[in-house]
Amino acid sequence: MGRVATARARATAGAVVALTLACGCTAQAVGTAGKDDEKAAPPRRTAPDAPDPTPTRSPTPKIKSPVSRAELPPSKLPEPTPPPTSAPPRPRTTPPPPPPPPGPVIMAQGKRGERVRELQARLRQLAWFHQYPTGLYGPATAAAVKGFQAKRGLAPTGATDTRTWARLLRMTDEPTRHALYPDGGMPPAKPDRRCLTGRVLCISKESRTLTWMVDGKVMSTMDVRFGSEYTPTREGAFQVFWKSRDHVSTLYDTPMPYAMFFSGGQAVHYSSDFAARGYGGASHGCVNVRDKGRIADLFKKVRDGDRVVIYR
């Protein structure tokens, strides 16, 4: 019985091995006999991993455009988005300070005199007064003063106070006599000592005046003008040697009414050009008078032989 069982067991084991080899599996011992049966079986061969049933999408390759950004027309370029801007803060302005109160008034409308004439001449230097100085503080002078005050931050009253006068003095030059009397009317200069005796036509180039004097006494005064630098009026002491009521110049073919000749072709006479243009013109050497009434009266009084003194 023992041998029969052992033979059957071996036959069964051989069948199992054959079957296993046919199926591709690793043969394992069956049974419990011997120590070899207790050893760990070798690792089983497994089939390779099956592919993932869920397909994955491969990334789309990037295709470089044959046209560069620089070659695109301007209309197709994307417009840049301007950064957000905020309105700039408004500067805080402070109102100008009020003008200082005016000082004591020196001159105002209605006043006359040489100081008013100086005021007008100084305002004329700054192009605020557009007339010749007259010495009368009228509406035109008040308007000029008011404009000057407003421009300089002073109280615009139109009256000349101490603050206004001080500012005007700092900004202007001392007016000359001709600036004070650009259109004549200048007070006569001090008479030359040669005018103090006898009958004399005393003519000052400085004051541009002719004063008719008899024995040092002033009888009448009138505005005169002289020759230009190219035809100057001679200076010195002369005598009237010829009078011609309706004279016409043979050299210049111009009228010379009430002419009183004292040196060659130079004479004291009336000038319509002087009356029309004032000191904007000049004579050819004669002494021009523009007041026709005064020269006509003087013509009646002057005699041949009366002296003529012309000085600076």
C-alpha positions, 0 to 999 in steps of 0.5 A: 500500500505505501508504494502504491500511494507514493507512485500515485503521488508522483504521477499526479505531480508530473501531470501538474508540471506538464499541465503548468508548462503547457499553460506557461505558468511557473511550476510550484511543488505540491505537497509537504514533503521535504524542506524544499517545499518550505522555500518561497516560490519564485516571482510569477511572470505577469503580462505587461501593463495594458494601455490606459483606456482613456486617450489623452490629447497631445498638445497642439504644436505652435506655428510661427507666423511668417509675418512679424509684428513690425510688418503689420500695417498700423491699422492692424496693430493693437492699440495700447491701453492708456494708463488711467490718469487723474486730473491734476490738482488745481493750484491754490491761488491766494488773492493779491494783498490790498493796496496800501492806503494813500498818503497825504494828497499833494496835487489833485484836479484843479491845481495849477503850477510848475509842480503839476507840469513836472508831474505831467512831464514825468508821466509822459516819460512813462507813456501815461500822459499823452499831451504836452505838459500844461501845468493844469491838473485836469481830467486827462492828468487825473486819468493818467495818475489813476492808471499809473497807481493801478499798475503799481499796486497803489490806491487808484484815486487819481490824486497824487499823494505822497506814495504815488509821488515817491514812486514816480520820482524813483521811476523817472528822470528829472525833466529838462526845460524843453521837456517841461515846455515841449510846445513853448510857453517857457518862462523867459530866461534871465536877460543877458546883461546887454539887454538891460539898457536901451531898446533891445530884442532880447532872444534866449536860445535856452528858453526859446523866447523873444523878450522886447525890453526898453531900458531893462523893462519887459514890454512883451514876450513870445515863443520863437524857434531857430535854425537847424544844426545845418543852418544855425541862427547866429549868436551875438549883438546885432542891429535891425537894419531893414524892415519888410512888412510882406517880405518873400524870401528870394533864396527859398521863395517862402513868405517872411511877413513882418521881417526885421533883418539883423544879420545878412539874410537872417531876420525875425519874422512870422512863420506859418510853419511854426504856427502849424508844426511847432518845434517839429521843424526849424528855420533856415537861420531866421528867428521864427515867431508863431503868434501873428498878433504879437509879431505884428504889434512888435513890428510897429514898435521896432525901429531901424537901429534897435539892438538884437541880442541872441544868447544861450 
